[in-house]
Amino acid sequence: MALRDLAGSGPCSRGPLGEAAAAEAVAEREAPPLVPATATPEEDEEDDGRGRGLLRWDGFSAWLHCVCVVGFDLELGQAVEECQWPGGRDAWTLGAELWREKTSIRKASPGCLGDTQFCFRFRQSSGRRVSLHCFLDQFDKDLPVYLKKDPAYFYGYVYFRQVRDKTLKRGYFQKSLVLISKLPYIHFFHTVLKQIAPEYFEKSKPYLEAACNDVDRWPAPVPGKTLYLPIMGVVMKADTHISVILPTVHEVDLFRCFCPVFLHSQMLWELVLLGEPLVVMAPSPSESSETVLALVNCISPLKYFSDFRPYFTIHDSEFKEYTTRTQAPPSVILGVTNPFFAKTLQHWPHIIRIGDLKPAGEIPKQVKVKKLKNLKTLDSKPGVYTSYKPYLNRDEEIIKQLQKGVQQKRPSEAQSVILRRYFLELTQSFIIPLERYVASLMPLQKCISPWKSPPQLRPFFPEEFMKTLEKTGPQLTSRIKGDWIGLYRHFLKSPNFDGWFKTRRKEMTQKLEALHLEALCEEDLLLWTQKHTEVETVDLVLKLKSKLLQADREHLPVKPETVEKLRTHIDAIILALPEDLQGILLKTGMT
């Protein structure tokens, strides 16, 4: 399995995406992998995880928390039949918990025979030990926001099979293979499941153990490297590799998901941007999860900071919290399939009801925006049920471009490229004025003194920001007209702004700390110590060591040569002190 990444890469260039470019992008995706797997068996053996100084299961833990097999028992209901894990009983407990909360096996019926894939997301229990090893955190910070793991949540990737079996009392074979991970690599893990699940259902436990051993030999998901990830190259008849480009590992078929509602895609973009409570009612878990993930991805590269549940059921632990009528619905996107939710969530302000998603090449009828009072319990037709009035005028050009693609039977992948580029440019046009204003809150470099604490960022003043929009607003980069000011005012009160600004403030504060370290390195610290007492010198050494520990702990953006230079300063100062003090300071190491 070849997996490539250039961290932060992706469709970031501006300007309209033509049909030729879209077709070219599709051809590039469908083309076979061009990166040859040239690693020799000796190199593979050397890099099987042990050669990297990792312990048994460390390689597995970098990608997965555990792998569960869930079957259906007539007396017990759903039961975890098997669990491959690196963390002892913790994974068994997790498996039991998640399947008490999550119903992946639906009532047997001829309409849902065959194989189904979907994903869900659930909150991590407080105090639970996370198996993903901590050294990966430093790599996580270099990833785009949509590929970063969320420490508070797990993802479950499901391959569910239901086929007729007269030998069983129920008359059906029903079983799910589930991958539990912290990583939001939707497309990647679905591809892995397609590779191993069908074979597992035929060969059972030994096959699954062998697959987990292969995963344990995978290198860590480090950005900026080409990774070869073999899966079942020994057990299967042929050595099989899956080629996935890392910037696409999280993606779903955007146009297929938005197809029934693409006339209203801009309004849905606003609702997601503003963190509005949103429910997707779908006929199956796969359509529910794909549509929720498409909504979350539509504001990329801005991260969606509220909760979202691609497949939410009455068994989820937050069921009462999210369905209560005693308080306003929370900022969350829920994907549901149970008809019970049509009544339970009827008070939510924005509901998308979709029918079966059509296969590639088939276009469903466009749904209409309807008033919430028209939403009945079970017999409601597909539609967007909301009283929301968009701030921005609808962009007719993108609609014409997508409609033309439908008429010309343009592949769904090409339509997705066009729609993804449209959302990207819309989000960038919105966020650039905010980025420009926040950058102005940064103190000038000349204000940074090595002998004072780093200066603080200026506060964010909403009205001051609004005044900047007249000359440097989104009108500079977007053709869309409308009430941009009203959209910004609403956004500044949303969880997405709160999360975005906290992230930017943390990054800028860390940058100030890094600049402060650089300023210290440029000073002649040894000369300074000659003019000050031993007590002041010892205090300086301890503070410098603390600074280095902070830089390492918080992964500050400090150049390696700056750290090395500061260590040299510390060593020189210690050697100039009396021997008794040298011994004490050398014992207080960098740990």
N, C-alpha and C positions, 0 to 999 in steps of 0.2 A: 504494500500500500504506500504510494508515494504521496506525501503531503507537503505542499510548499507554501511559504508565507513571506511576504515583505511587510513587516509590521506597519500598520497605518496606511498601507497601499489600498487601492480601490478606485472607484470612479469619482475622483475629486475634481476633475477639470470642469470648467464651466462651459456654458453654451449649449444649444439644442443638440440632441442626439438624432442624427438622420437615420433613415431606414437602412441605408447601406452599412452604417456603423453597427446598428442593432443586429443585422444579419451576420456581420463579421464576428460580433461577440458570441452569437449562438454557435457559429461554426467552430470558434475557438473552444467553446465549452464541450462540444460534441466530439472534437478531435481526440484521437487516442493520446495517451500520455507521451510526451516527448523526452522526458527525463529518463535515461536508461538506468536500470537497476544494476549497477556495475560492482556492487560490494561483493567481495569474495566471502566464502563460508568462514574463513579465518577471521575476516573483519567483523562478520556478523557475530561470531562467537565471542570476539573481544568486546563487542558493544552490546552484549545481551543483558546489561544491567549490572552484572557483577563487576565488569571492567570499569564501570563508572563509580565504583565505591558505594553502590546502593545495596541494601539488604533485600532478602527475599520479599517479594510483593511490593517493593517500593515503586518499581516500574508500573505495575498494575494500578497502584494508588494514585499515580500521577494523572491517570485518565478516568478511572472508575472507583466508586466507593464499594460497590458490590454488584453481583449479577444474580437475579432471582428467577426462579421458575414457579409460576403460580398456576395451579390447576383448580378444577371445580369438583367439590365433593357433595354428593346429594344430601348428606346429613350436616356437614360442617360449613357448607358453602365454599367460599374461596379459601385456599390454603397454600402457604408457601411450601412447596414440595422439596425445593433444593435452593441452596444459597452458596455461591462461590464468593469468598470474601478474604481480605487480608487482616481483618481486625477482630477476630474471635467472635464472641456472642453478640457484640455490638451490631454487627451487620444483620444477624438473625432477628434481633429486636427491631431494627429499622425495617426489615422486610415485613415483619408482622404488623408493625404500626402502619406502614404505608398501605398495606392491603386491607387493613380495617377501614382506612380512610378512603381508599380509591377502588372503585368498581370498574374493572377493565373488561370483565366477562359479562356480556349482556345476555338477556334472555334468548335462548336458542330459537331461531326462526329461519326459514328458508331464505329470507331476504338478506341475511348477513352471513351467509356461508363463505368460507374461503379465508384468506389472510388479510389482516388489517394492521396498519401501523399508525401510531399516534404518540404524542408525548404529553406529559403533565408536569406540574411544578408544585412542590409543597415546602412548607416552612420547616426549617431545622429545629428540632426540639432544643430547648435551652439546656446548656451543660453537656450536649453531645460532643464527643471527641470526633474531630474530622480527620479522616485518614489521609487526605491529600497533604503531602509533605510541604512544610513551610517554605522551603527554599524556592518553590515555584512562584511565590508571591512577587519576587523581584522581576520575574518574566511577565507576570500578569500586568504590571504597570506599563509595559511597553506595547500592549495590545490595544486595538481600537475598542471603544466603550462597549460595542455590541458583542465582543468576544471575551470580555472580562467576566470572571466568575463572581457570583454574589455569595458572600460567606453565610448569609442567612437562609439560603434556599438550596434544595436539591432538585435536579431534573430527573424524570423517569422516562425512558425511551422504551416503547412497548412494541412487540411483534406478537399479535394475537391470531391464533388459528382456531377455526371452528369448522369441522367437517362431520358428515354423517358417519356414525359407527354403531351398527346394530348390536355389536357385542357388549356395549355399555348400556346400563340401565336407562340413562338419560336419552340415549339414542344419538348422542353427539360427542365427539372428541373436542374438548375446549381447554386450551392451554395458552399461557402467555410467557414469553421470554422477555425479561425486563432488565435494562441496564440502568443503574443508578449512578449519577455523576454530578459533580459541581459545575461541569463545563457546559456552556450553552451552545454546543456544536450540533445543532439540530440535524442538518443534512448529513454530516459526517457519521453520527451514530446511527441514523436510519440506514445509511449505506452499509455500515458494519453489520447491522441486524439482518439486512437482506442477504448478506453473505453467509452468516452463521446459523440463523434461526431455522431455515428449511432443512438444513442438514441435521441440526440438533433434534428436531422432531422425529427424524428417522433413526438417528444413532444414539440419542439420549446422553446420559451422564458422561461417559468417557470423552465424547466429542466436546462437550462444554468445558471439561477440565483442560483439554488440550488447547482450546481457544483461549482460555484465561492464561495459560502458560505462555502463549504467543504474545498476549497483551503485556504480560509482565516483562517481556524482552523489548518492548517498544522503548525508544528514547523518549525523554520528557518533551511535552508540547512547547518547545522553545520557539519564539518568533524569530524570523530571519533565517531559518535553516530549512533545507530539504530533508524530510524525514521519510525513511522507508519503513513501512509498518506491515510486515507480513501477517496474514491471518489464515491459519489452517493450511499453510503451504506444505505440511508434511502429511496430514491426514487425508486431505483431498487428493484426487487423482492428478490434478495439475497444480503447479505453483500459481496461486491466484493473488493478484495485487489489485487494490482499488486505488484509483488516482483521484485525489480531492485537492483543490486549491484552497488554502486556509481562509482567504477572505470570503469564500462561498460556503464554508462549513455550516454557517448558521442560517443560511437562506432557505426560504420556502418559495414555491412558485407564486410570486406576488400577483401576477395578472390573473391566474386561475382563481386565487382567493378573492380578489377584488372584482372579478368579472361581473358577478350579478349586481354590483353596486358601483361600478367605475364612474357612472355619471355623478355620484356623490362622494367620490374619493377625496376631494379637497375638503369637504365638510368633515369627513371622518378623520382626516389629518389634523384638523383643528381640534376635534374632540380629544384625540390622543395627546396632542401637544399640550392641551390645557388640563390633562389628567382628569377628565370627566368620567363619572361612573358609566360603564358600558357593558352590556350583556350581548353575547353572540349566542343565539339559539340555533343549533344545527341538528341535522338528522343523525350524525354519527360522530364518534370521538375524533376520527381523523380529520373531518371537515371542521369540527369545532377547534381543534388544536392548531390546524394550519391557518385558519382565519385569524385567531387571536395573535399568533406569532407574526402574521403579515401586518396586522395593525400596529403591534409594538415596533416592528422594523421600519414602518413608514416614516418615522421621524428621525431615522438614522442620518447623520452621525450623532445626533443628540440622544442620550440615554433616557429610556423610560424609567423613571425612578419610583413609580408607584408599583403596587403589587399587580401581578397578572397571573391568571390560571388558565392555561390552554384547554384543560379538561377538568371541570369542577363538578363534583357530585354531592349528593346529600350525605355521603359518608365522610366528607372532608371535615376536619376539626374546626374550621372557620365557618361552617355552614350557618350556625345561629348568628355569628357576628356579621356576616354579609347579607343575611336575609331579614334581619329585624326591621320592624317598621317604627320602632321607638326613636330612631335617630336617622339622619340623612344617610343615604347610601355612601359608602366609602369610595375613595379614589382607587378604583380597581377595574380591570377588564376580566370578565368571566366568560369562559366558553362552556356551554351546557348542552345536554342532549335530552335530559329527562323532562317529559311534558309537565311534570309537577312544577318546574321552575316558571312556566308560563304564568301561573297564578301567584307563586311565591315572590317573584321578582317584578310583578306588574307595576309596582310603585317606582321602579328605577326610571331615571329620566331619559335614557337613551338605550334602545334595544334594536339589534339587528337580527332579523329572522331570515335565515337563508334556507333554500332547498338543497337538493343533492348537487354537489359540485360536478360539472360536466367534465368528461375526459378532454384531453388536449384536442383542440380543433372544433369542439362543440361549444356554442355560445348560448348560455341561458338567457331567458327574458330578463330585461332590466327591471329591478324592483323600484318602487316609488317611495318617497318620503311621506309618512302618514302620521297623523296625530295619535298620541298615546291613548286617547279615549277609544280609538278604534281597535286597540289590541285586545282581543278576546283570549280566552284561555287556550283552547286546543285547535280551533278551526281558523285561526288567523293565517292570512296569506303571507308569503315572503315580503319583506319590506324593511325600511328603516323607520322605526317608530320613535319620533322625537319632536319636541317643540323648539329645538335649538335653531336660532337664526345665525348663519355664518357671518363672520366679520368681513370676509373677503369675497369679492365677486368671483363667480365660477370662471375658471380658465377654459374657454371654449376650444382653444387650439389643441390642448392635450386630448380632449375628448374626440375632436375630429381625427387626430392622428391615430388614436386607438381604434376608433370606428373604421377608419380606412384599413387598418391592419386586419380587423375582423372580416371586412369585405374581401380583402385579398388573401385571406386564409394564412396570414402571417403566423409563424409558430408562436406558441404561448411563451416560449423562452425569450423570443425577441420582443414580444409585447411587455414582458416583465422587465427587460433591460430598459425599455423606454419609460415605463412607469417608475422604476426605481430611480432613474436619472432625474425624472421630474420631481419626485419627492425629495431627493437629495438637494437639488437646486433650490427648491422651495424652503427647505429647512435651513440651508446655508444662508439664503437671503434674509431669513428671519434672525438667525443667530449672529451674523457678522456684526451688526450694530451693537449688540450686547457685548461681544468679544472686544470690540474697539473701545467701548466705554470702560469695561472692566480693566483693560490694559492701562487706561489712564489713571487708575487708582494706585498703580504701582509707584512707589517712591523712586526718585531719580537715583542713579548709581552713585552720584557724587555725595548723596546723603548718607551713604553707608560708611561708618567709621569702625575700624578694627577694635577700638577701645570703648565702644558703646554697644548696647544691644541692637540687633537689627531693627530698623524702623518698621512701623506698622503700616498696613494698607489703609488707604482712605476708605471711609464707609461708602456703601452704595446708596445714593439718593435717587429714588424713582423719578421725581420731578426733574432733577438735573439730567437724568438719562433721557427723559421724554423730549427735552429741549434739543438734544443732539440729533433727533430723528428728522428734523426739518431739512437739514443739509446732508446728513450722512445716514439716512434711513434706508429701508429695503427697496425704495423706488430706484436706487442706483443699480440694482442687480436683478430686479424682478419686474416683469411686465404686468403683474396682477395688481388691479386697483381694489380699493376697499378701505375699511376702517382699520388700518394697521395699528393706530394708536390704541384703539379699544382692545385689539388682540393682545398687544403688549401689556396693557394694564391688567387684563385678565390673567395673562401668563405669569406676571410677577407675583400673583397670589397663589400660584399652583405648586404642587409638590415637585414638578419637573424643574421649575426655576430654583426652588430651594435646594434640590439635590445638585443641580448644575452649578449654582453659585458656590455652594460649599466645596465642591470638587475643585473649581477654579481658584477659590481662595486658598485652599490647602496647597495647590500646586505653586501658586505665587508666593506663599509664605515659605515653602521649601526652597524656592528660587532665591529668596532674600537670604535664607540661612546659608545657601551655597555661595552666594556673592560675599557674604560676611566671612566665610572661611577663606575665600580667595584673597580678601583684603588682609586677613591675618597673615597669610603666607607671604605677602609682599612686604611685610614689616620686618625690620631687623630685631627679632625678639630677644636674641642674646644680648644685644646692646641695651635693650630695655631693662633686662634683669640686672645689669650692672649698676643701674641707677635706682634700684628698688631693693627693699629688704627681702630676706629669705622667706619670710611669711608670705609676702606678696608674690614672690616667685613660685613658691609651692602652690599657692592658690591659682596662679596662671596655668601651671602644668595640669592641675586637676581639671580646670575648666576646658583646656585644649583637648584632654583625653575624653572628657564628656562630650565635646563637640564631635569628635571622631566617632564615638559610639552612637551618637544621634544620627550622624550621616549614614552609618552602616545600617542601623535599625530602621530608619525611615526611608532608606534608599534615596537620599537626597541627590539631586542632579549635579554631583561634584565630579570633576575630572580626576582620573586616577593619579595623575601627576601632582595635583593639588593635595590629595591625601598623603602621598609619599613625601612631599615637601614639608608638610606639617609634622609628620612623624620625625623627619630629620631635625626640624626645629626643636621638637620635644626632647629628642635624644641629646642634642647639643646642650640644651638648658640643664638637663639632669646631670650630665657629665661635669658641668661647671659648679655644681653644688657639692657640699661636703659629703664624704663617703656614707655617713650614717643616713643622711637624707636620700642619697642615691638608692640605697638598699630599700628604703621604704617606698619610694616612688616607682621603682622598677617592679616591686611586688604588686602594686596597684596597676595591673595590666589593662589591656584593651577589652577585657571580657566583661 
